Amino acid sequence: MATPPTTAPPTADTARRHDLDSLRALAMLLGIALHAALSFFPGAWPVQDSRQSPLYGLFVGLVHGFRMPLFFLVSGCFTMLVYRRRGLAALLRQRAARILAPLALSLVTVVPLLWWSAVWVQRPPGRAAAPDTLVAAIRAADEEAITRFLADPDRRAARDAEFFLPPLQWAVLLGDEALVARLLDAGADVAASDRQGNTALHSAAFMGRPALAKLLVDRGADPTVRNESGLRPVDATATDGETTEFILRLLRLPPIDAEDLAAGRAATREWLVAVGPGPAAGPVVGTLVDRYRAWLASPRFTIRLGRLTVGLFTTPVLQHLWFLWYLCWLVMAFAVWARFLDRGPGPGRAAPWCVALTPVPQWFMAGLFGPDTATGLLPAPHLLVYYGLFFACGAAAFSRGDGTSERLASWSRRPWLMLALAILVAFPAGFLGGRLRPAGVAAQAAYPWLVSLALVGLSGRWCNRARPTVRFVADASYWMYLMHMPLVIAGQGILRDVPWPGFAKFLLLVVVVTSILLVSYRLIVRDTWIGRLLSGPRRAPTA
């Protein structure tokens, strides 16, 4: 049987695997499109576009389910290749220069820019001529408009288009007890929830408003109701400071004094516990997964920085740069293996075990589909193991160090069939199966492998030789991913209220951001120390 293209020896430019380069670039560039799409469907994102569609959520799920697993698979391949060719010391020097140094520099440049752009897009909108919904009237404190909308049964229950929150929930968030009572008298549904399953009582607990919580319960609110994540209203009183600040900014609510908020939440928690939801606040702890997630969010992994409460596993600090931090941990684990356990080049027998074990960390994921979002300063153990399996598979597959991998080649011989199985079978089965059902977990674990290996096969056919354009984009992709988030969020803010079709705005955003980053790489990065730091010294390919 003929050997597939992915097992062909490297081209004359032996220092590079052009197919793997293209896959790494694809994983980075898809991140731009993925983050650009986040404002076009409802979710916890700083910008909520005026033209949203659930189709963008479908696109995000399809991409998110395999993008970072593919990246770590390729990273494991390159790590082993560098180790076999140059040795452990050279590998650690290279990874420190290409991963740790860019991460450190980005934390003091890119992340502040990202936060600035997020604050900028959450600025209060310009004064509207007149509220056109009850929610708009509530947010504008327009008493005349509120009275008018309350008198219209067809309009008084309308949710806002941006966050899908009912009027009652907005009144609770704004702390207007008299208005909450008026809405309830007018027939507002006390059990109405947002897309995440949070009710008005969740909001009262989150904002630390015991009087409103008592009013809602007196009017029929259930203190034991759980949202989509299994959290009760009493659990909302334990929200960390960073998440609280993010939500307040997202909803464009005024900041709350930390001491007043803590006191209000303590009083609300005490009253809610007294009326029956349980003796202590915190996530559901009936299953192993829930106990594990409660452990990650527990006070033992929480530190105080002034008025901020930082969860070492839960508070977002690294933003989209988390993957560099996880790579640092995985490279350190690789170095321990290389120093003490390496038995020399081999056929990569560990690779199948990496695939077989993927459902174990997948079982602990909380998201609807795909891996959890990495957040804290400490890597979440289940995520480190999850991405570590893809990294280890890539390293094992290239264990011989000669630039070829018969194992990956044999696994990716039928890429179109694998893509079809991934999209038509594994994705819907994983999406609909739920995170704690064995079939759903198995399907979610299979999806990134099917897509990643299919892309390995396709890149081996189409990108197995040097092409100047592909090489340029591959080199630029690292810079583009590091820098794209501030531009994407700022662009989403500019386009948010433009009355164009959503797809036109999404396409324009991706094209403009990508073009700016490509041009900036060519003009100010490629031939500078930044370019050498990110991509190494440039070498002209040999003939």
N, C-alpha and C positions, 0 to 999 in steps of 0.2 A: 504494500500500500504506500502511495506517495506521501511524503512528509508534508504536512500543511505549512503554509508560508511562515507561520509564527515560529517554527523551529529552524528556519533558515539561519545560517551563520550571519552575524552582523555584517553590515557593509564595510567598505574600506574605512569609514569613520568609526573605528572599533570602540571608541570611548562612549558612543551613544547607541541607545536602542530607540530608533525613531518612532516605532509603534508605541512604546511605553511613554515616550515624551508626549506624543499626541494624546494619549489617554489622560496623562496628568494635566495637560492643558485643558482638555475637555471638562474634567472635573472642576477646575478652577473657573472656567468661563461659564459653565452652567450655574455657578453660584451667583453670577450677576443677574441672569434671567430669573432665577429662583427668588432672590431678594426683591427684584423689581416687581414680581407678581404679588408679593405679600400685601400690598395696599389695595389690591383689586378684588379681594374677598375678605369677609369679616374675620377678624382675629385680633390678637394682642400685638399690634404693630403700631408704631408711632403715627403713621399716616393711614387714614381710611378714605379711599377714593370715592368720589360721588357716583362713579359708574362701576359697580361691583357685579361679579358673577361667580357662582360656585365652580365654574369651569377652571378658573385660575387655581382654586384649591385642589382640583384634580391634577392639574399640571404640577403644582408644588409637591403633592404626594408622590407622583410618578418619579420626579427628579430626586426629591429628598430621600426616597427609599433606597437609592443605589449610589448617589454621588460621592459621599464621603467614604463608604465602604470601598468603592473603586479607587479612590485616592490612596487610602491606606494599603490596599493590595499592591498598587504600583510602587508606593513608597517602600514597602517591604522588598520588592524586587530590586530596586535600586540600592537599598541598604546592603543587601547580600552581595550584589555585584561589586560595589565599591570595596566591601570588606575582603572579598576573595582576591580582587586585583591589587589592592594597595595595603591591606592590613588594617588592624583595629585602630591603631593610633591615627592613621590618616583618615579613617572613617570618622572618628570622633572630632578631629579638627575640622573636617569638612562640614559635619552636621552642626557644630557650634557656630561656624561662619554662616551657613545657609539657613539655619532654623532659629537658634537661640539669639543671635545678634539681630536679625530682622524683627523677631518678636519683641525684644527689649526696646529697639528704636521705635517700633510701631506703637508701643504702649504710651510713649510720651509725645507722639505726633498724630498718628491716625486715630487712636481712640478719643483724644480730646476733640478732634475735628468731627468725629462721629457724634459725640455728645452735643457739640455745638449745633450741628445740623438738626439733631432730634429736638433740641430746645427751640430752634428757629421755626421748624414746621409746626410746633405745637403752640405757637403764639396765638393770642386771641384773634379771631377773625374780625374783619371790618364790620362796623355797625350796619345791621340790615335795616332796610326801609321799614319793614313790618313783619312780625312773626307770621309764618304761614302754617304752623302746626302747633299743637298744644305743647309739645316738648320745646319748640323754639320759644314759645311764650314764657314757659317756666324758666328756661335758661336766661331769658332777657328780663325776667321779673316784670313782665308787662301784665298788670292786673286786669286791664280791660280786655286784652286778648285772651287771657286765661278764662275769664268769665264767659266770653263768647264761645270758645271751643268746648267748655264744659257743658254748655247748653245744646251742643250738637252731638247726639248719640253716635253718629257715624264717624266722628273725627276725634272724640275725646280719648279713645283707646289706641290711636295710631302711634306706633313706635318711631323713633328717629331712624332715618335712613343710614346714618353713619355707624352707630353702635348697636342698633336694634334693641335699645332699652325702652321699656314702657314708661309712660309719664310718671307713674307712681315711683319707679325706681329713681328717676331724676330728682323728684321732689325730696326723696330720702337722702340722696347723695348731697343735695344742696342744704339739707338740714332744716327745711321749712316745715315745722310740725303742723301749723295751721293748714297749709296747703295739702299735706298728706291726709289730714282729716277730711278736707273738702273732697279730695279725689276718692277717698273711700266712701264718703257719703254719696258720691255721684255714681258709685258702682264699680270702681276700679278693682280689678282682680288682684287680691293680695297674694295669690300664688303664682302670678305671671313671672316668667323668668327670661333671662337673656339667652344667647346662643350657647353659653357655657353652663346653663342651668342655674345660675345665681338668681335668687329672688330678692325682693326688696328687703327682706329680713337679713339676708347675707350682706347687703349694702349697709344697712344700719349697724351691723356688727363690725364691718370693716371700717366704717367711719367713726366708730366709738360713740354711738348715740343711744344710750340706754332708754331714754324716754320714747324715742321712735320705735325701738325694738318692742317695748311694752305695748305701745299703741297698736302695732301691727299684730302682735300675738293676741291682744284683746279682740282684734277684728278678724281673727281666724287664721293667721299665719302659723305654719307648722314649724316649731323650733327644731325638729329632728329631720327636716327635709335636707336632702343631699344634692349637690350639683353634679355635673358630669364627671368630676374628679373624685366624687365620694365625700366631699367636704360639707360639713354642716355649717349653719350660721355661726355657731360658737367657734368653729375653727378659723373663721375669717379674722377673728381678733388676734390671731397669732401670726399674721402676715408680716414678713420682715420689712425693715425700713426701705431698702432699695426697691423692692417690688411695690410697696405703697407709693413711693415717690413716682415710680414709672406710671402706675395706674392714674394717679392724680394728674400727671402731665398729659397722659394719653387722652383723658376725658376733659382736659383743659379746666380743671377745678383748681381753686386757690389752694396754696400749701397750708398745711395744718401744723401748728406748733407741736413738736415731738412729745413734750411733757403732757400737753392737753390730750393728745391722741392716746398716749399710753394710759392716762387716767380714765378716759372715756371707754377705752376698750376693756380695761380691767373691770369697770362697773358693769359694762354690758355682758362680759363673760360671766361674772358672778351671778347676774340675774338670769341669764339663759341656762346656766347649769342648774340653778334652783328650780326652774320650771320643767326640767326633765330630759335634756338631751344627753346627759351622761356626766360623769364626775370630772372629766378633764377634757380640755380642748386638744385637737390634733387630728390627723387623718385617720380614716378607718384602719383598724389594726387587726382585722379578722383573718387576714391571709398573710402568707409569708412575704408577698410582694408589698403589701401595705405596711407591714412592720419594717421592712427594709427601707421603704421610702420615708417612713416616720423617723427612722434612725438617721438618715441623711439630713433631715431637717431639724434634728433634735438640738437642744441648747448646748450639748457638748461640742458641737461643731459650729458654734456661733460666737462671734467676737464683737465687742463694741469699739467703734472708732468715733469718739465724740458722741454725736447724736445719732450716728448711723449704726444700724445693726447689720452685720455682714455674716451670711451663712457661707461657710467655707466650701460647701458642696452646691449651694443653691443660688447664691447671689451672683448675677451676671457681672463679671469683671473684665474678662478678656474679649467679650463680644465675638465677632466673627473670626478672631485670631486664635480661638481655643484649639484648633487643630494643630497649630505649631507646638503648643504646650503638651498636648497628648503625644505628639511625635517625639518630644524630648524624653518623656517617660518611656516610650517604647524603645527608643534608641538605647537608653540606659539599660533596659531589660535585655536587649540584644547584646550589649557589651558584656553583661554578666554571663550570658550563654556562650558568647564567643571566647571569653577568657577561661571559663571553667568546664564547659560541657561540649564544646565543638569537637567532633570526631573527624573533621576533614570533609572534603567535598563528597556529596552523596546524591542519591536519586530523589531526595525530598519526600521520604515516606510519611512525614508528619502532615503534609498538605491535606490529605483526605480527612484527617482528624479535625483540622480547623473548620472544615465545612460541616462535619457531623456535629460539632459542639456548638454551633452558632445558635440553635434554639435556646440554649441555657441562658445566656445574657439577654436574648430577645424576650424571654419570659418576664423579665423585670422592667421592660419598657412601659411607660405610662401613656405615650402618645397614641393617637388613633391609628397611625400607620408609620412605619419606619422607626429609626433610632430616635431616642430622646435628644433634645437640644442640650449640648454641653454648656455649663454656665460657670461654676465656681472655680476658685483658686486650686482646690483639690479636685483631681479628676474623679468623677463618680466611678466606683469600682466596676459596675456592670457595663458602663460605656468603655472603660479602659480595656476590659476583657473582650468586649464585642469588637472594637476596632483592632485590638491586638490579634484577634484570630485572622482577620484579613491581612494584617501586616505580616503575621507569621506564615500564612499561606504563601504570600508573595516571596518571602525570604526562603522558605523551604523549596519552592518551585525552582528557584535559581541557585540552589545550594552548590551545584557543580562549579559555578563561577565562570563558565565559558560563554555567557551571554545568550544561552538558549534554554528552553524549558520544554521538554517533551510532555511533561505532565499537563501544563497549561494548554499546550497545543492540542493534546488529545481530548481535553475537556471542552474545547471551544471549536470543535470541527463543524458543528451545525449551528452557527450563530443566529440565523433567522428563525429556526425552530425554537431556540432558547428564548429569543425575544418574544415570540408569540406566546410561549408558555408563561413567561413572566408577566406580560401585560394582560393576557386574556384569562389566565387561570390564577397565578399566584397573587397578583395585585388585588383583584376583587375578592378572592378568598381571604386574604389577610386583612383587607379593609373592612369586610363585613363580619369576619369571624370573631373580632374582639380580641383584646390583648391577653386575656386569661384562658381562652379556649385553646386546647392543644392544636386543633387543626389550623386556627388562625395564626398561632405562634409559628407553626411549621411553615405556613405559607409566607409569612413575613420574613422568616429567616431565609427561605429559598429565593425570594425575589431579588435581593442584591447580588446573590451569587449568579443567578441566571443572567441578569443584565450585564454584570461585570464581565463574566466569561464570554458572553456574546460579543461585547465590545472588544475584548482581547482578540477574539477571532477576526472581527472585521478590521481592526487596526492592523493586524498582521497581514491582511490582504492588501489594504489600501495605503498604509503609511509605513511600509517596511524599508523605505529608502529615503535618502536626504532630499528634501524639497525646501528651497530657501524661504518660501512664504510660510510653510508649516513650521519651519525652524524658528522664524522670527516670532510667530504667534506663541509658540511653545515657550520661548524665552520670555516673552512679554507677559504671559499669563500670571506669573507669580506676582509681579508688580500690580497688575490689573486687579487681582483679587484682594491684595492688601489694601488698595486705595479706593475700591469701588463703593464701599458702604456710605461714606459721607455724601458722595455724588448722587447715589441712588435715592437716599432719603430726601436730600434737597430737591431733586428732580420730582419726586413724588409729591412733595409739598407744593411745588410750582404748578403741577398738573392737576392737583386734587379737585379743584372746582371748575376746571375747563370743561365746557359742555360738548366734548367730543366722545365718540364711541370708545369704550374701554380698551379694546384691542389696539386702536390707533394710538392711544396714549401709552399703552404698555410697549408697543413696538418702537415708538419714538424714544421712549426712555431708554430702552436697551441699546438702540443704535447710537444715540447721542453719548451715553456714558461710555460705551465700548470705544467709540471713536476718540473721545477725549483721552481715554487711558492709553490707547494705542499710539496716538500722536505724542502724548507726554512721554511715553516710554522711548519713542524714537528720538525725540529732541533733547530730553533732559536726563534720561536714565541710562540708556543702552551703553553709551561709551564713557560712563562715569564710574566712580567707585561704587555707586549704588547698584549699577548693573552688574559689576563684577561680584559684589556681595551676594546678589540674588541668584545669578546664573553662572557664576564662575568666570574665569578668563575666556574671552572669545577666541575661538580657533577657527580658521578657515578650513572647511572640509577638504580632505585630500581628493584628488581626482580618482 
